[in-house]
Every structure is written in structure tokens, then in C-alpha cells.
Amino acid sequence: MKRVAYGGESFITSDEAAEALLAFAAAAAMSEVAEVIAVPSVRDDGAMVVVELVIGPSSELITYPVDSRFAEPDTRSSTAALRARASELISSNPHATGGPIQGQDLDSINLDSSDLDYQ
């Protein structure tokens, strides 16, 4: 399972739900939309609850693995819905790729000052 930190709080959910939540948050950011979503989770006392979040362009989420003695919440339907909505957002936005940002290996850059343009 994974702990998701958001807005100064955190909750535990399945690995799949946490990954789908991150994918949805990235798609929402690229598409400049905000939506309320629900994620089944388990509280620290083992009770099953549904966490509701507003996810939009400036949402900042952190997930990390945790060990829990409690049963994993059933997140199959919410995970499928999040993945479908993320896919819909990305496909409707021609500028959204959903992939990692590609950079250049810093070791391959020549930092000779004669190559720099200072304007």
C-alpha cells in the first residue's frame, strides 16, 4: 500500500489507486481542469473510508510505500475510473503527453563561455 500526502494530510490506499491518482493529477494539470475525486482508503486505525480530494492544475501529491497490518481497500472501480478520466483528459488535449519531461544529459553540455549567449 501507499501513503498519499496532500494538503497537509495523508491517507493510505492501494498501490494501484495511488498510481492512478498521480496519473490523474498530471493529466488534470496538463489540461488545466479541477475535479473532485473519491479514493477508497484505510485509516490508521484500520477503518475503511473514502477520501475526497479536489485535484487541479496546482495539486501537489506525494506517495510513498508503507507497511500496514490492515486489509487493503478495494480500489478497483475507483482506479479504473481515474485511469479512464486521465486518459480522456490527455486525449482531449493536444499538448498533453502524460510522459516524463525529457532533458539533456548535463555531462554532454559544453559550458565553455564562448558558447554562451549573454544578451
C-alpha positions, 0 to 999 in steps of 0.5 A, a space after each residue: 500500500 501507499 501513503 498519499 500526502 496532500 494538503 497537509 494530510 495523508 491517507 493510505 490506499 492501494 498501490 494501484 489507486 495511488 498510481 492512478 491518482 498521480 496519473 490523474 493529477 498530471 493529466 488534470 494539470 496538463 489540461 488545466 481542469 479541477 475535479 473532485 475525486 473519491 479514493 477508497 482508503 484505510 485509516 490508521 486505525 484500520 477503518 475503511 473510508 473514502 477520501 475526497 480530494 479536489 485535484 487541479 492544475 496546482 495539486 501537489 501529491 506525494 506517495 510513498 510505500 508503507 507497511 500496514 497490518 490492515 486489509 487493503 481497500 478495494 480500489 478497483 472501480 475507483 482506479 479504473 475510473 481515474 485511469 479512464 478520466 486521465 486518459 480522456 483528459 490527455 486525449 482531449 488535449 493536444 499538448 498533453 503527453 502524460 510522459 516524463 519531461 525529457 532533458 539533456 544529459 548535463 555531462 554532454 553540455 559544453 559550458 565553455 563561455 564562448 558558447 554562451 549567449 549573454 544578451 
